[in-house]
């Protein structure tokens, strides 16, 4: 699986979206959706979510001091495995809509092993703030 590209679509008045066709097969049934960094939502295929979250938080105990506990609480309490209705839509909980400041127009972008869901205006501002040449330089340095 290698999710790339982007798709513009909409949230309806009841907080429902359709997963864009280009991402639908790779995300599969019951994808996991949760809060993401920079004001977006993360959508993972079920198996990938279970793998990543298990690797990241599998050893975290609520009885010991662990810096990952706060992130775990945010991600798990605001995440859920979602199902499509008969019209192919998934319902977004209000707290996720608020986290991502979603209005009517949204953008889904492929991010290798997951999809990010952004409000269109928030995405545009974020995307325009990135200096492409500096990003390439940073990526090259990180690989060294």
Backbone as CSV, one residue per row, in Angstrom:
resi,resn,N_x,N_y,N_z,CA_x,CA_y,CA_z,C_x,C_y,C_z
1,UNK,0.841,-1.175,0.000,0.000,0.000,0.000,0.887,1.240,0.000
2,UNK,0.547,2.171,-0.860,1.307,3.406,-0.946,0.334,4.497,-1.363
3,UNK,-0.222,5.208,-0.385,-1.248,6.218,-0.630,-0.608,7.547,-1.016
4,UNK,-0.996,8.069,-2.169,-0.468,9.342,-2.655,-1.587,10.154,-3.298
5,UNK,-1.301,11.408,-3.564,-2.237,12.275,-4.258,-3.193,12.968,-3.309
6,UNK,-4.132,13.692,-3.905,-5.133,14.380,-3.083,-6.455,14.432,-3.816
7,UNK,-7.493,14.635,-3.021,-8.844,14.680,-3.566,-9.652,15.706,-2.794
8,UNK,-10.374,16.546,-3.508,-11.258,17.517,-2.880,-12.656,16.928,-2.822
9,UNK,-13.321,17.119,-1.691,-14.687,16.630,-1.535,-15.370,17.450,-0.459
10,UNK,-16.510,16.998,0.044,-17.283,17.813,0.978,-17.787,17.018,2.170
11,UNK,-18.013,17.750,3.250,-18.691,17.231,4.431,-20.138,17.691,4.311
12,UNK,-21.090,16.782,4.523,-22.485,17.210,4.426,-22.940,17.849,5.743
13,UNK,-24.161,18.321,5.766,-24.699,19.031,6.936,-24.774,18.174,8.189
14,UNK,-24.733,16.860,8.033,-24.797,15.952,9.178,-23.423,15.434,9.589
15,UNK,-22.350,16.021,9.027,-20.997,15.621,9.397,-20.542,14.323,8.774
16,UNK,-21.049,14.013,7.591,-20.670,12.772,6.910,-19.816,13.097,5.680
17,UNK,-18.888,12.188,5.403,-18.059,12.303,4.198,-18.062,10.968,3.472
18,UNK,-17.692,11.030,2.220,-17.402,9.822,1.447,-15.886,9.745,1.301
19,UNK,-15.347,8.582,1.554,-13.914,8.379,1.320,-13.704,8.449,-0.190
20,UNK,-12.781,9.289,-0.663,-12.537,9.367,-2.103,-12.176,8.003,-2.697
21,UNK,-12.664,7.758,-3.886,-12.473,6.478,-4.571,-11.000,6.092,-4.632
22,UNK,-10.119,7.047,-4.885,-8.698,6.733,-5.032,-8.080,6.161,-3.759
23,UNK,-8.708,6.397,-2.580,-8.184,5.896,-1.313,-9.013,4.752,-0.733
24,UNK,-10.212,4.586,-1.225,-11.185,3.678,-0.615,-10.693,2.229,-0.507
25,UNK,-10.186,1.665,-1.583,-9.745,0.264,-1.548,-8.604,0.048,-0.562
26,UNK,-7.631,0.973,-0.555,-6.485,0.819,0.342,-6.872,1.003,1.805
27,UNK,-7.833,1.859,2.093,-8.276,2.050,3.476,-9.153,0.898,3.948
28,UNK,-9.814,0.234,3.020,-10.599,-0.955,3.351,-11.809,-0.672,4.224
29,UNK,-12.363,-1.749,4.747,-13.530,-1.629,5.626,-13.075,-1.245,7.025
30,UNK,-13.879,-0.481,7.692,-13.634,-0.058,9.075,-12.292,0.635,9.298
31,UNK,-11.985,1.684,8.510,-10.739,2.406,8.782,-10.806,3.094,10.146
32,UNK,-9.642,3.387,10.675,-9.517,4.068,11.963,-9.283,5.544,11.700
33,UNK,-10.095,6.406,12.314,-9.940,7.846,12.138,-9.722,8.480,13.495
34,UNK,-8.761,9.407,13.563,-8.424,10.056,14.830,-7.817,11.427,14.564
35,UNK,-7.501,12.128,15.629,-6.867,13.435,15.518,-5.476,13.276,14.919
36,UNK,-5.062,14.296,14.191,-3.731,14.300,13.603,-3.003,15.589,13.942
37,UNK,-1.762,15.657,13.558,-0.945,16.842,13.801,-1.338,17.966,12.850
38,UNK,-1.050,19.190,13.254,-1.259,20.386,12.439,-2.722,20.631,12.084
39,UNK,-3.645,20.097,12.867,-5.055,20.393,12.654,-5.735,19.558,11.587
40,UNK,-5.269,18.358,11.346,-5.942,17.477,10.383,-6.426,16.234,11.113
41,UNK,-7.051,15.343,10.381,-7.438,14.040,10.907,-6.640,12.972,10.183
42,UNK,-6.292,11.908,10.875,-5.603,10.770,10.276,-6.616,9.655,10.052
43,UNK,-6.541,9.025,8.887,-7.378,7.872,8.586,-6.450,6.732,8.165
44,UNK,-6.470,5.648,8.946,-5.617,4.493,8.696,-6.460,3.270,8.347
45,UNK,-5.936,2.399,7.497,-6.576,1.096,7.355,-6.568,0.404,8.718
46,UNK,-7.565,-0.392,8.987,-7.717,-1.048,10.295,-6.445,-1.784,10.725
47,UNK,-5.912,-2.628,9.877,-4.724,-3.415,10.227,-3.514,-2.524,10.501
48,UNK,-3.347,-1.491,9.692,-2.211,-0.580,9.866,-2.346,0.202,11.165
49,UNK,-3.555,0.652,11.482,-3.782,1.370,12.743,-3.442,0.480,13.930
50,UNK,-3.921,-0.750,13.897,-3.643,-1.666,15.000,-2.144,-1.931,15.139
51,UNK,-1.454,-2.069,14.013,-0.008,-2.317,14.044,0.741,-1.109,14.615
52,UNK,0.481,0.066,14.063,1.209,1.270,14.481,0.912,1.631,15.928
53,UNK,-0.364,1.616,16.291,-0.724,1.978,17.659,-0.211,0.935,18.655
54,UNK,-0.220,-0.313,18.247,0.337,-1.356,19.102,1.832,-1.176,19.309
55,UNK,2.559,-0.864,18.239,4.005,-0.656,18.347,4.329,0.593,19.170
56,UNK,3.536,1.639,18.975,3.804,2.910,19.652,3.407,2.903,21.118
57,UNK,2.309,2.206,21.439,1.759,2.311,22.784,1.565,0.977,23.503
58,UNK,1.994,-0.114,22.897,1.749,-1.433,23.466,2.315,-1.650,24.851
59,UNK,3.394,-0.970,25.185,4.038,-1.150,26.485,3.673,-0.056,27.480
60,UNK,2.804,0.889,27.090,2.446,1.985,27.983,1.511,1.477,29.070
61,UNK,1.853,1.814,30.304,1.027,1.438,31.443,0.463,2.700,32.077
62,UNK,-0.786,2.659,32.430,-1.389,3.794,33.113,-0.910,3.933,34.545
63,UNK,-0.129,2.971,35.015,0.331,2.977,36.393,1.748,3.516,36.548
64,UNK,2.405,3.833,35.443,3.775,4.338,35.496,3.852,5.665,34.745
65,UNK,4.827,6.473,35.123,5.051,7.716,34.391,5.614,7.380,33.023
66,UNK,4.914,7.793,32.002,5.347,7.531,30.639,4.923,8.732,29.802
67,UNK,5.875,9.396,29.138,5.534,10.591,28.357,4.553,10.302,27.209
68,UNK,4.410,9.049,26.831,3.496,8.697,25.743,2.044,8.602,26.197
69,UNK,1.819,8.601,27.494,0.471,8.416,28.019,-0.483,9.524,27.574
70,UNK,-0.025,10.763,27.574,-0.889,11.869,27.137,-1.282,11.721,25.668
71,UNK,-0.308,11.419,24.820,-0.611,11.228,23.391,-1.561,10.050,23.211
72,UNK,-1.328,8.991,23.945,-2.184,7.812,23.852,-3.627,8.164,24.201
73,UNK,-3.805,8.920,25.279,-5.154,9.317,25.683,-5.839,10.142,24.601
74,UNK,-5.140,11.074,24.023,-5.729,11.908,22.966,-6.103,11.069,21.750
75,UNK,-5.186,10.251,21.293,-5.408,9.466,20.068,-6.509,8.436,20.249
76,UNK,-6.480,7.699,21.351,-7.470,6.640,21.563,-8.850,7.196,21.922
77,UNK,-8.902,8.256,22.720,-10.208,8.787,23.126,-10.896,9.538,21.998
78,UNK,-10.133,9.953,21.011,-10.710,10.685,19.885,-10.675,9.877,18.590
79,UNK,-10.409,8.607,18.706,-10.336,7.751,17.531,-11.400,6.683,17.545
80,UNK,-11.701,6.196,16.358,-12.689,5.131,16.265,-12.556,4.434,14.917
81,UNK,-12.932,3.174,14.908,-13.055,2.433,13.657,-14.441,2.767,13.114
82,UNK,-14.500,3.249,11.885,-15.761,3.729,11.332,-16.288,2.775,10.262
83,UNK,-17.588,2.812,10.083,-18.251,1.999,9.066,-19.013,2.912,8.124
84,UNK,-19.070,2.517,6.875,-19.866,3.250,5.895,-21.338,2.919,6.075
85,UNK,-22.181,3.912,5.787,-23.605,3.627,5.742,-23.946,3.077,4.359
86,UNK,-25.210,2.838,4.090,-25.619,2.237,2.816,-25.333,3.138,1.615
87,UNK,-25.146,4.435,1.851,-24.814,5.362,0.768,-23.307,5.594,0.638
88,UNK,-22.501,4.844,1.388,-21.053,4.951,1.275,-20.448,6.116,2.041
89,UNK,-21.138,6.617,3.054,-20.641,7.748,3.841,-20.214,7.269,5.221
90,UNK,-19.264,7.990,5.798,-18.911,7.754,7.198,-19.263,9.011,7.978
91,UNK,-19.706,8.818,9.198,-20.063,9.939,10.067,-18.859,10.332,10.908
92,UNK,-18.584,11.611,10.925,-17.495,12.134,11.738,-18.066,12.675,13.042
93,UNK,-17.533,12.256,14.175,-17.989,12.812,15.446,-17.703,14.320,15.504
94,UNK,-18.525,15.045,16.230,-18.374,16.499,16.323,-16.997,16.901,16.830
95,UNK,-16.428,16.155,17.781,-15.117,16.531,18.321,-14.014,16.424,17.267
96,UNK,-14.155,15.522,16.288,-13.168,15.463,15.201,-13.377,16.604,14.221
97,UNK,-14.624,16.931,13.939,-14.930,18.073,13.066,-14.343,19.352,13.674
98,UNK,-14.506,19.500,14.986,-13.971,20.686,15.667,-12.448,20.688,15.678
99,UNK,-11.830,19.531,15.928,-10.363,19.458,15.956,-9.778,19.934,14.625
100,UNK,-10.349,19.476,13.532,-9.816,19.805,12.208,-10.464,21.055,11.612
101,UNK,-11.344,21.714,12.373,-12.015,22.929,11.899,-12.652,22.712,10.525
102,UNK,-13.281,21.531,10.364,-13.847,21.183,9.064,-15.085,22.016,8.762
103,UNK,-15.082,22.582,7.570,-16.265,23.257,7.054,-16.792,22.373,5.929
104,UNK,-17.456,22.945,4.980,-18.047,22.131,3.918,-16.994,21.497,3.011
105,UNK,-16.030,22.265,2.578,-15.031,21.786,1.619,-13.798,21.237,2.336
106,UNK,-13.440,19.997,1.986,-12.308,19.325,2.607,-11.382,18.745,1.533
107,UNK,-10.184,18.416,1.961,-9.183,17.810,1.086,-8.635,16.581,1.790
108,UNK,-8.542,15.475,1.082,-7.889,14.268,1.578,-6.584,14.120,0.834
109,UNK,-5.506,13.872,1.574,-4.208,13.685,0.936,-3.616,12.340,1.354
110,UNK,-3.008,11.660,0.394,-2.337,10.400,0.680,-1.007,10.656,1.348
111,UNK,-0.734,9.908,2.411,0.507,10.065,3.173,1.176,8.710,3.407
112,UNK,1.424,8.013,2.322,2.077,6.703,2.307,1.207,5.617,2.916
113,UNK,1.082,5.557,4.253,0.324,4.470,4.866,-1.004,4.930,5.481
114,UNK,-1.354,6.197,5.284,-2.618,6.729,5.793,-3.065,7.913,4.947
115,UNK,-4.259,8.383,5.233,-4.816,9.554,4.560,-5.009,10.635,5.613
116,UNK,-4.704,11.878,5.239,-5.001,13.005,6.114,-6.214,13.736,5.554
117,UNK,-7.126,14.124,6.424,-8.318,14.874,6.052,-8.182,16.282,6.624
118,UNK,-8.239,17.273,5.732,-8.037,18.674,6.092,-9.229,19.513,5.651
119,UNK,-9.513,20.574,6.414,-10.381,21.615,5.905,-9.640,22.255,4.726
120,UNK,-10.353,22.552,3.661,-9.714,23.049,2.448,-8.917,24.335,2.682
121,UNK,-9.456,25.277,3.432,-8.744,26.534,3.683,-7.529,26.320,4.582
122,UNK,-7.676,25.470,5.594,-6.552,25.177,6.496,-5.437,24.489,5.712
123,UNK,-5.812,23.516,4.866,-4.820,22.830,4.044,-4.096,23.814,3.122
124,UNK,-4.847,24.679,2.471,-4.256,25.627,1.534,-3.246,26.532,2.239
125,UNK,-3.616,27.046,3.409,-2.697,27.906,4.163,-1.452,27.128,4.585
126,UNK,-1.649,25.905,5.083,-0.514,25.075,5.497,0.384,24.755,4.307
127,UNK,-0.216,24.304,3.222,0.536,23.945,2.017,1.327,25.135,1.486
128,UNK,0.702,26.300,1.460,1.373,27.501,0.956,2.481,27.990,1.874
129,UNK,2.457,27.586,3.147,3.493,28.018,4.090,4.776,27.192,3.961
130,UNK,4.708,26.098,3.234,5.869,25.212,3.108,6.744,25.664,1.939
131,UNK,8.001,25.889,2.232,8.980,26.208,1.192,9.492,24.879,0.650
132,UNK,9.155,24.575,-0.590,9.481,23.277,-1.175,10.983,22.993,-1.180
133,UNK,11.781,23.975,-1.551,13.237,23.772,-1.599,13.793,23.476,-0.210
134,UNK,13.324,24.196,0.798,13.781,23.951,2.166,13.333,22.568,2.650
135,UNK,12.120,22.174,2.255,11.629,20.847,2.634,12.498,19.746,2.053
136,UNK,12.887,19.900,0.787,13.765,18.913,0.167,15.114,18.859,0.878
137,UNK,15.653,20.028,1.230,16.933,20.078,1.944,16.816,19.381,3.306
138,UNK,15.736,19.668,4.025,15.532,19.051,5.340,15.397,17.531,5.214
139,UNK,14.680,17.087,4.197,14.509,15.640,3.989,15.861,14.980,3.676
140,UNK,16.678,15.644,2.875,17.992,15.089,2.534,18.885,15.023,3.776
141,UNK,18.844,16.052,4.614,19.668,16.083,5.826,19.223,15.001,6.805
142,UNK,17.926,14.802,6.922,17.401,13.800,7.849,17.840,12.401,7.459
143,UNK,18.045,12.189,6.165,18.437,10.860,5.683,19.905,10.572,5.957
144,UNK,20.705,11.616,6.108,22.155,11.452,6.333,22.470,10.829,7.663
